Amino acid sequence: MNLILAVDPMEHVLSHPFFGDHLTWFTNQSFMALVAGGLMLIIFPALFATPDSSAPTGARNFFESILEFLRLEVFRPALKEHTDKFVPFLWTVFFFIGFCNILGCIPFSDFFELISGGRIQHLGGAATGSINTTATLAIIAFFFIHFHGIDAVAHALMNGTYGQHGHHQEHDANGTPPHEAAHDLDHMRGEALPADIPQDPDALIHPTDHYHDDEYHGHPAEKVFLKQYDLEHKKLTPAMAILLAVPLYLWNFAPHPFRPGPGESSAKWFIDVPFFLFLLVLELIGAVIKPFALCMRLFANMVAGHAVLAVLISLIVAVPWGLTQIAIGVPLGLLNLAIQFLELFVAVLQAYIFTFLTTLFIASAVAPEH
């Protein structure tokens, strides 16, 4: 097999043109990305084509368990009332990365090369082992995050609610005092899986009331700004809201450490604004670094596992004597098997980490106060 005979162990890890030199930009990893997307288009519509209130079984039960876990335990504590708006995107990100990673753990390339006598090579690989794939995912996440952050400001301006929800206090559906959603598993499961948690019937009648915010009166300086420009409780036209959304989004993108409070001198703005601009530059740099970190973390983890396997196998054939090869090959083979299981775990873990961090970034962007 090519993996064993290759002089360079990384030959099995690197991208290779799928159609030879005729179409160099379309690689085996690009092909596996299409395979992952194609499997998603086949599996999920087939399993969830129609609503079904009966207890799921088989593959439907497996995937529904994952979907519900992500929605309840990962997305909802961070996104709260915005959860259902972003669930389709976040589910898609998780399963696409997961499918790409798991397909990369299956040695399709070696199998097809073996049965074809070496005529078919490099038909497989991890799509997320290509920096192009992970960078594309990170860029999509970057624009999705900040587009919806600006969109949240624009909708608040159009609805006349901008500046009224600077913090989030949650209530039970029956109006009991605020509590932390991350620990309110009974209520959250009562909303999503009502049959399992019958002790909170109010949540079944008015599930979204759990996430209604208390009225927030805002920072005094912000209230002055809203009143000065007649924006308080005023519903703006879509054109005006879009025009103001970007500068207001940037205005809240960094903290204002010296913003004057009630009764304080307006001269503090001369201190606050320079510090705000400095912090804004740092925040903007951070906004770029975050998706870059997502990209590099996913890419490096997926390449590293395949590279380790390739190097270990190359150690076996590097030994010239047959008995020595057997003596080295047996423990290395067992070690390879253990690493393969570890790779499967890492494949799912990296999909989870990418999705979880993206969820946190979206939550910080769509929050009324950043």
C-alpha positions as CSV (number, residue, x, y, z in Angstrom):
1,M,0.0,0.0,0.0
2,N,1.0,3.6,-0.6
3,L,1.1,4.4,3.1
4,I,3.5,1.6,3.8
5,L,5.7,2.0,0.8
6,A,5.9,5.8,0.8
7,V,9.3,7.2,1.6
8,D,7.6,10.3,3.0
9,P,5.0,9.5,5.7
10,M,3.3,12.8,5.1
11,E,2.5,11.6,1.6
12,H,-0.6,10.0,3.0
13,V,-1.7,13.2,4.9
14,L,-1.1,15.9,2.2
15,S,-3.6,17.0,-0.4
16,H,-3.4,15.4,-3.9
17,P,-5.1,16.5,-7.1
18,F,-8.2,14.3,-7.6
19,F,-8.0,14.4,-11.4
20,G,-4.2,14.5,-11.7
21,D,-2.7,17.5,-13.2
22,H,-5.9,18.5,-15.1
23,L,-7.7,20.0,-12.2
24,T,-5.1,20.7,-9.5
25,W,-7.4,22.8,-7.2
26,F,-9.8,19.9,-6.7
27,T,-8.1,17.5,-4.3
28,N,-8.9,14.3,-2.6
29,Q,-9.8,16.3,0.5
30,S,-12.2,18.5,-1.5
31,F,-13.8,15.3,-2.7
32,M,-14.2,14.0,0.8
33,A,-15.8,17.3,1.8
34,L,-18.4,16.8,-0.9
35,V,-18.9,13.2,0.3
36,A,-19.5,14.5,3.8
37,G,-22.0,17.0,2.6
38,G,-23.7,14.5,0.4
39,L,-24.1,12.0,3.3
40,M,-25.8,14.8,5.3
41,L,-28.2,15.6,2.5
42,I,-29.1,11.9,2.3
43,I,-29.2,10.9,6.0
44,F,-31.1,13.7,7.7
45,P,-33.9,14.3,5.2
46,A,-34.5,10.5,5.2
47,L,-34.6,10.2,9.0
48,F,-36.5,13.4,9.7
49,A,-38.6,13.9,6.6
50,T,-41.9,14.2,8.6
51,P,-42.6,15.1,12.3
52,D,-43.0,12.0,14.4
53,S,-44.1,12.1,18.0
54,S,-43.5,8.4,18.6
55,A,-40.4,7.2,20.5
56,P,-37.5,7.2,18.0
57,T,-35.5,4.0,17.3
58,G,-32.4,3.0,15.5
59,A,-30.5,5.6,13.6
60,R,-33.2,8.2,14.2
61,N,-32.8,7.8,17.9
62,F,-29.0,8.0,17.7
63,F,-29.0,11.3,15.7
64,E,-31.9,12.8,17.6
65,S,-30.1,12.2,20.9
66,I,-27.1,14.2,19.6
67,L,-29.3,16.9,18.2
68,E,-31.2,17.3,21.5
69,F,-28.0,17.2,23.6
70,L,-26.5,20.0,21.5
71,R,-29.6,22.1,21.6
72,L,-30.3,21.8,25.3
73,E,-26.8,21.5,26.9
74,V,-24.6,23.4,24.5
75,F,-26.6,26.0,22.6
76,R,-29.4,27.0,24.9
77,P,-27.4,28.0,28.0
78,A,-25.5,30.5,25.9
79,L,-28.0,31.7,23.3
80,K,-31.2,31.5,25.5
81,E,-34.1,33.0,23.5
82,H,-32.0,33.1,20.3
83,T,-31.4,29.4,20.4
84,D,-33.9,28.2,17.8
85,K,-32.8,30.9,15.4
86,F,-29.2,29.6,15.2
87,V,-29.7,25.9,15.8
88,P,-29.9,24.9,12.1
89,F,-26.5,26.6,11.4
90,L,-24.8,25.2,14.5
91,W,-26.2,21.7,13.9
92,T,-24.9,21.8,10.3
93,V,-21.4,23.0,11.4
94,F,-21.2,20.2,14.0
95,F,-22.2,17.3,11.7
96,F,-20.3,18.6,8.7
97,I,-17.1,18.7,10.7
98,G,-17.9,15.5,12.4
99,F,-18.6,13.6,9.2
100,C,-15.4,15.0,7.6
101,N,-13.3,14.0,10.6
102,I,-14.8,10.5,10.9
103,L,-14.5,9.8,7.2
104,G,-10.9,10.8,7.4
105,C,-10.3,8.0,10.0
106,I,-11.5,5.4,7.5
107,P,-8.6,4.2,5.2
108,F,-10.5,4.5,2.0
109,S,-7.3,5.4,0.1
110,D,-5.5,2.2,1.1
111,F,-8.5,0.0,0.4
112,F,-9.1,1.3,-3.1
113,E,-5.3,1.2,-3.9
114,L,-5.2,-2.4,-2.7
115,I,-8.2,-3.7,-4.7
116,S,-7.1,-1.7,-7.8
117,G,-3.5,-2.9,-7.8
118,G,-2.2,0.6,-7.2
119,R,-4.0,2.2,-10.1
120,I,-6.3,4.2,-7.8
121,Q,-4.5,6.3,-5.3
122,H,-5.4,9.0,-2.8
123,L,-9.1,8.3,-3.0
124,G,-9.9,9.4,0.6
125,G,-8.5,11.5,3.4
126,A,-9.8,14.0,6.0
127,A,-11.3,17.1,4.4
128,T,-10.5,18.9,7.6
129,G,-6.9,18.0,7.1
130,S,-6.8,20.7,4.5
131,I,-6.2,24.3,5.7
132,N,-8.5,25.4,2.9
133,T,-11.4,23.5,4.4
134,T,-10.9,24.7,8.0
135,A,-10.2,28.3,6.8
136,T,-13.4,28.3,4.8
137,L,-15.4,27.1,7.9
138,A,-13.7,29.8,10.0
139,I,-14.5,32.6,7.5
140,I,-18.1,31.5,7.3
141,A,-18.3,31.5,11.1
142,F,-16.7,35.0,11.2
143,F,-19.2,36.6,8.8
144,F,-22.1,34.7,10.3
145,I,-21.3,35.9,13.8
146,H,-20.9,39.6,13.1
147,F,-23.6,39.8,10.5
148,H,-26.1,38.5,13.1
149,G,-24.6,40.8,15.7
150,I,-25.3,43.8,13.5
151,D,-28.7,42.3,12.5
152,A,-29.7,42.1,16.2
153,V,-28.9,45.8,16.7
154,A,-30.9,46.7,13.5
155,H,-33.9,44.7,14.6
156,A,-33.8,46.3,18.1
157,L,-33.8,49.7,16.5
158,M,-36.7,48.8,14.2
159,N,-38.7,47.3,17.1
160,G,-37.9,50.3,19.4
161,T,-36.2,48.1,22.0
162,Y,-32.6,49.2,21.6
163,G,-31.0,49.9,24.9
164,Q,-33.7,48.3,27.0
165,H,-32.1,44.9,27.5
166,G,-28.6,45.3,28.7
167,H,-28.7,42.3,30.9
168,H,-30.6,39.1,30.9
169,Q,-32.7,38.0,33.9
170,E,-34.6,34.8,33.3
171,H,-37.8,33.7,34.9
172,D,-39.8,30.5,35.1
173,A,-42.9,30.5,32.9
174,N,-44.9,31.2,36.0
175,G,-42.9,34.4,36.8
176,T,-40.8,33.2,39.8
177,P,-37.5,35.0,40.5
178,P,-34.5,34.9,38.2
179,H,-32.2,31.9,38.1
180,E,-29.4,30.6,36.0
181,A,-30.5,28.8,32.8
182,A,-27.4,26.6,32.7
183,H,-28.5,24.9,36.0
184,D,-32.2,24.9,35.2
185,L,-32.2,21.6,33.5
186,D,-35.7,20.7,34.6
187,H,-37.2,23.7,32.9
188,M,-35.1,23.4,29.8
189,R,-35.9,19.7,29.4
190,G,-39.5,20.5,30.2
191,E,-39.6,22.9,27.2
192,A,-37.9,20.5,24.7
193,L,-39.0,17.1,26.1
194,P,-42.3,17.8,27.9
195,A,-43.2,14.2,28.5
196,D,-40.0,13.7,30.6
197,I,-40.5,16.6,33.0
198,P,-44.2,17.0,33.9
199,Q,-43.6,19.1,37.1
200,D,-43.4,22.4,35.2
201,P,-46.6,22.5,33.1
202,D,-46.4,26.3,32.7
203,A,-43.3,25.8,30.6
204,L,-45.3,23.7,28.2
205,I,-48.0,26.4,27.7
206,H,-45.6,29.4,27.4
207,P,-42.2,28.0,26.9
208,T,-40.6,31.2,25.6
209,D,-41.7,33.2,28.7
210,H,-38.7,31.7,30.4
211,Y,-36.4,33.9,28.4
212,H,-38.2,37.2,28.5
213,D,-35.9,39.9,29.9
214,D,-36.6,42.4,32.6
215,E,-36.7,45.9,31.4
216,Y,-33.3,47.4,31.4
217,H,-33.0,51.2,31.8
218,G,-29.5,51.3,30.4
219,H,-26.5,53.3,31.2
220,P,-27.4,57.0,31.9
221,A,-25.1,58.2,29.2
222,E,-26.7,55.8,26.7
223,K,-30.1,57.0,27.7
224,V,-29.1,60.6,27.1
225,F,-27.8,59.5,23.6
226,L,-31.1,57.8,22.8
227,K,-33.2,60.7,24.0
228,Q,-31.0,63.3,22.3
229,Y,-31.4,61.6,18.9
230,D,-35.0,60.6,19.6
231,L,-34.2,56.9,19.4
232,E,-35.7,55.8,22.8
233,H,-38.7,53.6,22.3
234,K,-38.9,54.8,18.7
235,K,-39.2,52.3,15.8
236,L,-36.9,53.3,13.1
237,T,-37.3,52.5,9.4
238,P,-35.3,49.6,8.1
239,A,-33.0,51.9,6.1
240,M,-32.3,54.1,9.2
241,A,-31.8,51.0,11.4
242,I,-29.3,49.5,9.0
243,L,-27.5,52.8,8.7
244,L,-27.1,53.1,12.5
245,A,-26.6,49.4,13.3
246,V,-22.9,49.2,12.3
247,P,-21.7,52.2,14.3
248,L,-23.8,51.2,17.3
249,Y,-22.5,47.6,17.0
250,L,-18.9,48.9,17.0
251,W,-19.7,51.4,19.8
252,N,-20.7,48.4,22.0
253,F,-17.9,46.2,20.7
254,A,-15.4,47.4,23.3
255,P,-15.9,48.6,26.9
256,H,-16.1,52.3,27.9
257,P,-14.0,52.3,31.1
258,F,-14.4,56.0,31.9
259,R,-17.8,56.8,30.5
260,P,-19.4,59.5,32.7
261,G,-22.1,58.5,35.0
262,P,-25.1,60.5,36.2
263,G,-24.0,63.9,37.6
264,E,-20.4,63.4,36.5
265,S,-18.5,65.8,34.2
266,S,-18.8,65.3,30.5
267,A,-15.0,65.9,30.4
268,K,-14.6,62.2,31.2
269,W,-15.4,61.5,27.6
270,F,-12.0,62.9,26.7
271,I,-10.5,60.1,28.7
272,D,-13.0,57.4,27.8
273,V,-12.9,57.8,24.0
274,P,-9.1,57.3,23.6
275,F,-9.2,54.3,25.9
276,F,-12.3,53.0,24.0
277,L,-10.5,53.3,20.7
278,F,-7.5,51.5,22.0
279,L,-9.7,48.7,23.4
280,L,-11.7,48.6,20.1
281,V,-8.5,47.9,18.2
282,L,-7.7,45.1,20.5
283,E,-11.2,43.7,20.3
284,L,-11.2,43.9,16.5
285,I,-7.9,42.0,16.4
286,G,-9.4,39.5,18.8
287,A,-12.4,39.1,16.5
288,V,-10.0,38.1,13.7
289,I,-7.9,35.9,15.9
290,K,-10.9,33.9,17.2
291,P,-11.8,32.3,13.8
292,F,-8.1,31.9,13.0
293,A,-7.7,29.9,16.2
294,L,-10.8,27.8,15.2
295,C,-9.2,27.1,11.8
296,M,-5.7,26.2,13.1
297,R,-6.9,24.1,16.0
298,L,-9.1,21.9,13.8
299,F,-6.5,21.6,11.0
300,A,-3.6,20.8,13.3
301,N,-5.5,18.2,15.3
302,M,-6.7,16.3,12.3
303,V,-3.3,16.4,10.5
304,A,-1.4,15.4,13.7
305,G,-3.2,12.1,14.2
306,H,-2.8,10.9,10.6
307,A,0.9,12.0,10.7
308,V,1.6,10.0,13.8
309,L,0.0,6.8,12.3
310,A,2.0,7.2,9.1
311,V,5.3,7.7,11.0
312,L,4.7,4.6,13.2
313,I,3.9,2.4,10.2
314,S,7.0,3.7,8.4
315,L,9.1,2.6,11.4
316,I,8.1,-1.0,10.8
317,V,9.3,-1.1,7.2
318,A,12.4,0.9,8.0
319,V,13.8,-2.2,9.8
320,P,15.6,-4.5,7.3
321,W,15.1,-7.9,9.0
322,G,11.9,-9.8,8.9
323,L,11.9,-11.1,12.5
324,T,12.8,-7.7,13.8
325,Q,10.0,-6.2,11.7
326,I,7.6,-8.7,13.4
327,A,9.0,-7.9,16.8
328,I,8.5,-4.2,16.2
329,G,5.4,-4.5,14.2
330,V,3.2,-6.3,16.8
331,P,3.5,-3.6,19.5
332,L,3.3,-0.8,17.0
333,G,0.3,-2.4,15.4
334,L,-1.4,-2.5,18.8
335,L,-0.4,1.1,19.4
336,N,-1.8,2.1,16.0
337,L,-5.1,0.5,16.9
338,A,-5.2,2.5,20.2
339,I,-4.4,5.7,18.3
340,Q,-7.1,5.0,15.8
341,F,-9.7,4.9,18.6
342,L,-8.2,8.0,20.0
343,E,-8.5,9.6,16.6
344,L,-12.2,8.8,16.5
345,F,-12.6,10.5,19.9
346,V,-10.7,13.5,18.7
347,A,-12.8,13.6,15.5
348,V,-16.0,14.1,17.5
349,L,-14.3,16.3,20.1
350,Q,-12.9,18.7,17.6
351,A,-16.4,19.0,15.9
352,Y,-17.8,19.8,19.4
353,I,-15.1,22.3,20.3
354,F,-15.5,24.2,17.0
355,T,-19.3,24.3,17.4
356,F,-19.2,25.2,21.1
357,L,-16.8,28.1,20.6
358,T,-18.8,29.4,17.6
359,T,-21.9,29.3,19.8
360,L,-20.2,31.4,22.4
361,F,-19.0,33.9,19.8
362,I,-22.5,34.2,18.4
363,A,-24.0,34.7,21.8
364,S,-21.6,37.5,22.6
365,A,-22.4,39.1,19.2
366,V,-26.2,39.0,19.4
367,A,-26.4,40.0,23.1
368,P,-27.9,43.5,23.5
369,E,-24.7,44.6,25.4
370,H,-21.5,43.1,24.2
